[in-house]
């Protein structure tokens, strides 16, 4: 006890030490209530390290995301940020096409973006390595849908016209790869007519008796609610798994390297808070659907039915790196332009 006394005394001295005016040195941190309970004033925004340098505990990020599953997993994060319930502040803008997002990333106006998996490689090459891939946010969500009964296999698509979205992004490259692995050449054996948005494909199907389209969720569900004759003929995730041993990846989360390096702790917090959002969406379908509808991503009834089929996830670190690299390699072998001419190396990933 004698040996421990100096340390205890030192602590007591710090707790009871007075300022020059005779008040307690730590009295500025609390305001006493009438019943004697203190109220703690706002905590400091930084935490000091042993060398005296502070670590900023929060940051503000401008995020661009695509309308669809890649944003559906982020809605709780968006809602919590608006309510001031997140450690960082997130300003999320939702776009209909990936081209709109690319401009913001390249110009530096966008800090973080949810983009098609192949486009992440293109961006990395286009910016000479100025971006990091931080997570896989969506796995396979593509389906072949039809208003007829003729399509039961990939072979049945021969001679057909298929409507699709996503030219130059995941839907095009995935569908082309699957066709070729089944002995069908795109635009020769199968005519593919691209539309700018999934809603256009759904509109075409509503007007045709035997139309065929490649659509992502939740637009498959939206189309089915408008037209009861539309049915899922094939899951492209299932068809991909038949011809490939690497996961089918739809969307990834990227960030500008300079943004990550400026405050890795805050960026790590973003990933943790994003993970919490994804978990909430996957575990609370009804509440998540209401948030999705509130952000005008898709209507709440559509989101409720579609969520179980959207494969929303947040794959990070080494597992993410392995999956994305494998996926890029498959795309590169099929069409090198799909990943911007070369497969990015290890420095294309944020791994903690």
RAPEBEL-V60311 format. One line per field, one symbol per residue. ss: DSSP state (H for helix, E for strand, L for the rest). psi: psi as a letter, one per 20 degrees, with the letter a starting at -180 (. if undefined). burial: # if it has 24 or more other C-alpha atoms within 12 Angstrom, else .. A space follows every 10 residues. Layout:
# RAPEBEL-V60311
ss: ???
psi: ???
burial: ???
This chain:
# RAPEBEL-V60311
ss: LHHHHHHHHH HHHHHHLELL LLLELLHHHE EELLLLLEEE LLLLLEEELL LLLEEELLLE EEEEEELLHH HHLLHHHHHH HHLLLLLLEE EEEEELLHHH HHHHHHHLLL LEEEEEHHHH HHHHHHLLLL EEEEEEEEEL LEEEEELLLL LLLHHHHLLL EEEELLLLLH HHHHHHHHHH HLLLLELLLE EEEELLLHHH HHHHHHLLLL LEEEEELLHH HHHHHHLLLL EEEEEHHHHH HHHLLLLLEE EEEEEEHHHH HHLHHHHHHH HHHHHHHHHH HHHLHHHHHH HHHHLLLLLH HHHHHHHHHL LEEEEEHHHH HHHHHHHHHH HHHHLHHHHL LLLLLHHHEL LL
psi: hhhiggghhg ghghhiqqrh jirqhjhiiq oprhjipqpp qpqqiqpqrh jipqopirrp poppqqpbhh hhiihhgggh ghjkjqhrpp opppqhqhhh hgghghijhp gqqorqghhg gggghhjlkj qqphqpipbp jqqpqqjaji oirhhiipir ppqrrkpjag gghggggggh ijjppqifhp ppopqhqhhg ghhghhiqhl qpqoqqqjhg gghhhhoiip qpgqphgghg hhjqjqqppg qrprqphhgg hhnhghhhgg hghgghgggg ghimgggghg gghhjkgrqg hggghhgiji lpanprchgg gggggggggg gghhohhhjj hqpqahjjqo p.
burial: .......... .......... .......... .......... .......... ......#### ########## ########## #....##### #########. ##.###.#.# ########## #####.#.## ########## #######... #..#.###.# ########## ########## .#...#...# .####.#### ######...# ########## ####....## ########## .....##### #######.## ...####### ########## ##..#.#### ###.#.#### ########## ######...# ########## ##.##..### .###...### ..
